[in-house]
């Protein structure tokens, strides 16, 4: 029998929008066979726009927007080594978050952190069940970026180098970019220092290889879901697979699934959020991205960001975007990564404020707000 909180949750998470897969862009000028978008949709506190472009043989990015009456959930999952981890996160993390929010009666940093932990444990259990028949699943992992807007507050959690950036109006009415998440990438000095302090007896914890800093000479990101062979000795990969060969047996985890958490009470000057995998940020700065969003119509804005990044990727290779569009998946990886972009507009007239009454919002407004609505991009589409 449901508790009163359970009844609240069930009542509030029921009326949820379910979004279908993104449609293929039909404009002739955007005839990129590997680009999908949903140009405009509505979430609990405004509009959103969503786009993804595939570079790898299999689309390794998964992502979702879940929205209901009073809250919005956004997830960007940038997989590597395959799509298993990013797909698993898309299928499980949000459900863990709903369950934990119901149990605790609120949404909090601890609830979000626990949802990440449950997802990591679930995926490692999946690896344990399957790695005998699919050994390389031990090397599949995913970055994970999540945002939840509820009761006028934004909760962010991040593993890896996907990024959330907010665009807000400055005193001169100019748009300003503020990065809200921390990149967990060994290219950053602070990440290398963190790893060295955690592993003082391991001189190879970060290695400069072909001009790129990598953890154990293998991977750039220091926090992920999955990558089991870098977390538990039982998932060691055959040394004959040179790509994942460790110079010595794993004694303790060199990666972690502990997310960086950020909470922000949304202010009237906060206008929109850009959630994106690192494929976007490789070609656009934070400020460039928010200026594009601010200076162009809402409809199709995520697709515009992706196209701008692709044009920059083509320029760096001294080619035209029209020529890049002809490059097939798999080969595209040498020009750009999979790119996922979700733009969330914040219309404050629709935003439930933090001081709203408990009777009005409680956890009910969250669960009702973000039930199993699902707008996701699946790797099987192409």
PETAUR-V545627 format. One record per residue. N is the residue number from 1. RES is the residue in one small letter. NEAR is the number of other C-alpha atoms within 12 Angstrom. Layout:
<<N	RES	NEAR> <N	RES	NEAR>>
This chain:
<<1	x	6> <2	x	12> <3	x	13> <4	x	16> <5	x	27> <6	x	26> <7	x	21> <8	x	29> <9	x	34> <10	x	28> <11	x	27> <12	x	31> <13	x	36> <14	x	26> <15	x	26> <16	x	32> <17	x	28> <18	x	24> <19	x	26> <20	x	18> <21	x	25> <22	x	32> <23	x	25> <24	x	25> <25	x	25> <26	x	17> <27	x	16> <28	x	10> <29	x	14> <30	x	26> <31	x	21> <32	x	31> <33	x	28> <34	x	38> <35	x	40> <36	x	39> <37	x	43> <38	x	37> <39	x	32> <40	x	27> <41	x	32> <42	x	33> <43	x	39> <44	x	41> <45	x	36> <46	x	30> <47	x	33> <48	x	43> <49	x	41> <50	x	50> <51	x	48> <52	x	55> <53	x	52> <54	x	41> <55	x	35> <56	x	31> <57	x	27> <58	x	31> <59	x	38> <60	x	45> <61	x	50> <62	x	51> <63	x	50> <64	x	51> <65	x	50> <66	x	47> <67	x	44> <68	x	36> <69	x	37> <70	x	41> <71	x	47> <72	x	50> <73	x	51> <74	x	47> <75	x	52> <76	x	52> <77	x	57> <78	x	54> <79	x	45> <80	x	38> <81	x	29> <82	x	30> <83	x	34> <84	x	38> <85	x	43> <86	x	42> <87	x	38> <88	x	40> <89	x	45> <90	x	44> <91	x	28> <92	x	27> <93	x	43> <94	x	41> <95	x	29> <96	x	30> <97	x	43> <98	x	41> <99	x	31> <100	x	31> <101	x	38> <102	x	34> <103	x	26> <104	x	23> <105	x	27> <106	x	29> <107	x	39> <108	x	33> <109	x	29> <110	x	24> <111	x	29> <112	x	39> <113	x	32> <114	x	30> <115	x	34> <116	x	43> <117	x	30> <118	x	27> <119	x	35> <120	x	37> <121	x	27> <122	x	24> <123	x	36> <124	x	35> <125	x	22> <126	x	25> <127	x	33> <128	x	25> <129	x	16> <130	x	17> <131	x	24> <132	x	17> <133	x	12> <134	x	18> <135	x	24> <136	x	29> <137	x	33> <138	x	39> <139	x	37> <140	x	37> <141	x	44> <142	x	50> <143	x	53> <144	x	58> <145	x	57> <146	x	50> <147	x	51> <148	x	50> <149	x	47> <150	x	46> <151	x	38> <152	x	33> <153	x	32> <154	x	40> <155	x	36> <156	x	44> <157	x	49> <158	x	47> <159	x	43> <160	x	44> <161	x	40> <162	x	47> <163	x	47> <164	x	47> <165	x	39> <166	x	39> <167	x	38> <168	x	30> <169	x	21> <170	x	16> <171	x	9> <172	x	9> <173	x	13> <174	x	18> <175	x	26> <176	x	29> <177	x	29> <178	x	28> <179	x	27> <180	x	29> <181	x	35> <182	x	28> <183	x	35> <184	x	39> <185	x	33> <186	x	34> <187	x	26> <188	x	23> <189	x	16> <190	x	16> <191	x	28> <192	x	31> <193	x	20> <194	x	22> <195	x	35> <196	x	23> <197	x	16> <198	x	20> <199	x	21> <200	x	15> <201	x	12> <202	x	22> <203	x	19> <204	x	24> <205	x	37> <206	x	35> <207	x	24> <208	x	20> <209	x	17> <210	x	9> <211	x	11> <212	x	19> <213	x	26> <214	x	29> <215	x	39> <216	x	36> <217	x	29> <218	x	31> <219	x	38> <220	x	36> <221	x	44> <222	x	49> <223	x	41> <224	x	48> <225	x	50> <226	x	53> <227	x	44> <228	x	42> <229	x	39> <230	x	40> <231	x	30> <232	x	25> <233	x	21> <234	x	23> <235	x	32> <236	x	31> <237	x	30> <238	x	21> <239	x	16> <240	x	10> <241	x	13> <242	x	12> <243	x	17> <244	x	30> <245	x	21> <246	x	26> <247	x	19> <248	x	18> <249	x	23> <250	x	24> <251	x	19> <252	x	20> <253	x	29> <254	x	39> <255	x	41> <256	x	34> <257	x	38> <258	x	29> <259	x	36> <260	x	34> <261	x	29> <262	x	26> <263	x	25> <264	x	25> <265	x	22> <266	x	30> <267	x	24> <268	x	19> <269	x	23> <270	x	33> <271	x	37> <272	x	41> <273	x	46> <274	x	53> <275	x	53> <276	x	56> <277	x	47> <278	x	41> <279	x	40> <280	x	42> <281	x	36> <282	x	27> <283	x	29> <284	x	27> <285	x	26> <286	x	31> <287	x	23> <288	x	26> <289	x	43> <290	x	38> <291	x	30> <292	x	31> <293	x	39> <294	x	32> <295	x	16> <296	x	16> <297	x	21> <298	x	30> <299	x	25> <300	x	32> <301	x	38> <302	x	44> <303	x	44> <304	x	40> <305	x	47> <306	x	48> <307	x	41> <308	x	30> <309	x	38> <310	x	43> <311	x	27> <312	x	27> <313	x	33> <314	x	25> <315	x	19> <316	x	18> <317	x	17> <318	x	13> <319	x	18> <320	x	19> <321	x	28> <322	x	20> <323	x	20> <324	x	32> <325	x	29> <326	x	20> <327	x	26> <328	x	24> <329	x	27> <330	x	20> <331	x	19> <332	x	31> <333	x	24> <334	x	19> <335	x	34> <336	x	38> <337	x	37> <338	x	48> <339	x	51> <340	x	54> <341	x	55> <342	x	55> <343	x	52> <344	x	46> <345	x	41> <346	x	36> <347	x	25> <348	x	23> <349	x	15> <350	x	23> <351	x	35> <352	x	34> <353	x	27> <354	x	21> <355	x	16> <356	x	17> <357	x	14> <358	x	18> <359	x	12> <360	x	20> <361	x	33> <362	x	34> <363	x	41> <364	x	40> <365	x	45> <366	x	49> <367	x	49> <368	x	38> <369	x	42> <370	x	46> <371	x	41> <372	x	36> <373	x	35> <374	x	31> <375	x	40> <376	x	40> <377	x	44> <378	x	32> <379	x	34> <380	x	17> <381	x	23> <382	x	21>>
